[in-house]
């Protein structure tokens, strides 16, 4: 595992045709999200400025033809973080991401990996690292062929089961 910078992460996505993101946690405690979550909790308006850098990047790469896919595994009932992320994800979708949800009601029939990831095309893996408390820990490139194959198997099994954001929020 080789730590990489955010710029290296972006460059890797720019060179891919498909970028599949797996989110395994029900709660994250990313520093830049704390104030927006508080505003949402208090019913205050949100301008999504905290997300604009990412949304701009997504628009750039999807305009060039990159498929950006995000699968969120969620438990029921939803945590507060999941409820907030459902609200925020409308921005991701509008920018070009295909965001899907997969409620975990029963065993999925696949062994889930330990870390969130970005699987680029079929052969490049970038792990999204988090501390046990959910605080972001950066990105790391992983080149172990067996680990890449494992994440690819998870993607191939779970992505088709995901429910699109627009359908999920109307259930």
C-alpha positions as CSV (number, residue, x, y, z in Angstrom):
1,X,0.0,0.0,0.0
2,X,1.4,3.4,-1.1
3,X,0.0,6.6,0.3
4,X,-1.0,9.1,-2.4
5,X,-2.0,12.8,-2.3
6,X,-5.4,14.1,-3.3
7,X,-3.9,15.4,-6.5
8,X,-2.5,12.0,-7.4
9,X,-6.0,10.5,-6.6
10,X,-7.6,13.0,-9.0
11,X,-5.0,12.3,-11.7
12,X,-5.7,8.6,-11.4
13,X,-9.4,9.2,-11.9
14,X,-8.8,11.4,-14.9
15,X,-6.9,8.6,-16.6
16,X,-9.8,6.0,-16.0
17,X,-12.9,5.2,-17.9
18,X,-14.9,3.9,-14.9
19,X,-14.4,4.9,-11.3
20,X,-16.4,2.9,-8.8
21,X,-16.5,4.1,-5.2
22,X,-17.6,1.8,-2.3
23,X,-18.7,3.3,1.0
24,X,-18.9,0.8,3.8
25,X,-19.6,3.0,6.9
26,X,-22.9,4.3,8.2
27,X,-21.1,7.3,9.8
28,X,-18.1,9.3,8.8
29,X,-16.6,12.2,10.9
30,X,-14.8,14.1,8.2
31,X,-13.8,17.5,9.5
32,X,-15.1,19.6,6.6
33,X,-18.6,18.0,6.9
34,X,-19.1,18.9,10.6
35,X,-20.5,22.4,10.0
36,X,-22.8,21.4,7.0
37,X,-24.2,18.5,9.1
38,X,-24.9,20.9,11.9
39,X,-26.6,23.3,9.5
40,X,-28.8,20.5,8.2
41,X,-29.6,19.3,11.7
42,X,-30.7,22.8,12.6
43,X,-32.8,23.2,9.4
44,X,-30.6,26.0,8.1
45,X,-30.2,26.6,4.4
46,X,-27.2,25.0,2.6
47,X,-25.3,26.5,-0.3
48,X,-23.0,23.4,-0.7
49,X,-19.9,25.5,-0.9
50,X,-18.1,22.8,1.1
51,X,-18.7,20.4,-1.7
52,X,-18.0,22.6,-4.7
53,X,-14.4,21.5,-5.3
54,X,-15.5,17.9,-5.6
55,X,-18.6,18.7,-7.7
56,X,-16.5,20.7,-10.1
57,X,-14.1,17.8,-10.4
58,X,-16.9,15.4,-11.0
59,X,-18.4,17.6,-13.7
60,X,-15.0,17.9,-15.4
61,X,-14.3,14.1,-15.5
62,X,-17.8,13.0,-16.4
63,X,-17.9,15.6,-19.2
64,X,-14.8,13.8,-20.5
65,X,-16.6,10.5,-20.4
66,X,-15.6,9.0,-17.0
67,X,-18.4,7.0,-15.4
68,X,-18.3,8.0,-11.7
69,X,-20.2,5.4,-9.6
70,X,-20.8,5.5,-5.8
71,X,-22.3,2.6,-3.9
72,X,-23.3,3.3,-0.3
73,X,-24.0,0.3,1.9
74,X,-26.5,1.4,4.6
75,X,-28.1,-0.2,7.6
76,X,-31.7,0.4,8.6
77,X,-32.8,2.5,10.3
78,X,-30.6,5.1,8.8
79,X,-28.0,6.8,10.9
80,X,-28.1,10.6,11.1
81,X,-25.1,10.7,8.8
82,X,-26.9,8.5,6.2
83,X,-30.0,10.8,6.4
84,X,-27.8,13.8,5.8
85,X,-25.9,12.1,2.9
86,X,-29.2,11.4,1.2
87,X,-29.8,15.1,1.2
88,X,-26.4,16.0,-0.1
89,X,-26.2,13.3,-2.7
90,X,-28.6,15.2,-4.9
91,X,-25.7,17.5,-5.6
92,X,-23.4,14.5,-6.5
93,X,-26.1,13.2,-8.9
94,X,-26.6,16.6,-10.6
95,X,-22.8,16.8,-11.1
96,X,-22.8,13.4,-12.9
97,X,-22.3,10.7,-10.3
98,X,-24.4,7.6,-10.4
99,X,-25.1,7.2,-6.7
100,X,-26.7,4.0,-5.5
101,X,-27.7,2.6,-2.1
102,X,-27.8,-0.9,-0.9
103,X,-29.6,-1.5,2.4
104,X,-28.0,-4.3,4.4
105,X,-30.9,-6.4,5.6
106,X,-29.3,-9.8,5.3
107,X,-26.0,-11.3,4.3
108,X,-25.0,-10.2,0.8
109,X,-23.3,-13.4,-0.2
110,X,-19.9,-11.7,-0.6
111,X,-17.2,-11.0,1.8
112,X,-17.0,-7.2,2.4
113,X,-13.5,-5.7,2.4
114,X,-12.2,-3.7,5.3
115,X,-11.7,-0.4,3.6
116,X,-13.7,2.0,1.4
117,X,-12.2,2.1,-2.1
118,X,-12.1,3.5,-5.6
119,X,-11.8,0.8,-8.2
120,X,-10.6,2.3,-11.4
121,X,-11.6,0.4,-14.5
122,X,-10.9,-3.2,-13.5
123,X,-7.3,-3.1,-12.5
124,X,-6.4,-0.1,-10.3
125,X,-7.4,0.2,-6.6
126,X,-7.2,3.3,-4.4
127,X,-8.2,2.8,-0.8
128,X,-10.0,5.5,1.0
129,X,-8.6,5.3,4.5
130,X,-10.4,6.2,7.7
131,X,-9.5,6.1,11.4
132,X,-11.7,3.9,13.6
133,X,-13.7,7.0,14.6
134,X,-14.5,7.8,10.9
135,X,-12.1,10.6,10.5
136,X,-10.5,10.7,7.0
137,X,-7.0,9.3,6.7
138,X,-6.2,9.9,3.1
139,X,-5.8,7.7,0.1
140,X,-3.5,4.8,-0.7
141,X,-2.8,3.0,-4.0
142,X,-2.9,-0.8,-3.6
143,X,-1.3,-3.0,-6.2
144,X,-1.9,-6.5,-4.7
145,X,-3.6,-8.4,-7.6
146,X,-5.6,-10.6,-5.2
147,X,-6.9,-7.6,-3.3
148,X,-7.8,-5.9,-6.6
149,X,-9.6,-9.0,-7.7
150,X,-11.5,-9.2,-4.4
151,X,-12.7,-5.6,-4.7
152,X,-13.7,-6.2,-8.4
153,X,-15.7,-9.3,-7.3
154,X,-17.5,-7.1,-4.7
155,X,-18.2,-4.4,-7.3
156,X,-19.5,-6.9,-9.8
157,X,-21.8,-8.6,-7.2
158,X,-23.1,-5.5,-5.4
159,X,-23.3,-2.7,-8.0
160,X,-26.2,-4.3,-9.9
161,X,-28.1,-4.7,-6.6
162,X,-27.8,-1.0,-5.7
163,X,-30.8,1.3,-5.8
164,X,-30.5,4.6,-7.7
165,X,-30.6,7.7,-5.5
166,X,-33.7,9.0,-7.2
167,X,-35.6,5.7,-6.5
168,X,-34.2,5.2,-3.0
169,X,-35.3,8.6,-1.7
170,X,-38.8,8.1,-3.0
171,X,-39.4,4.8,-1.2
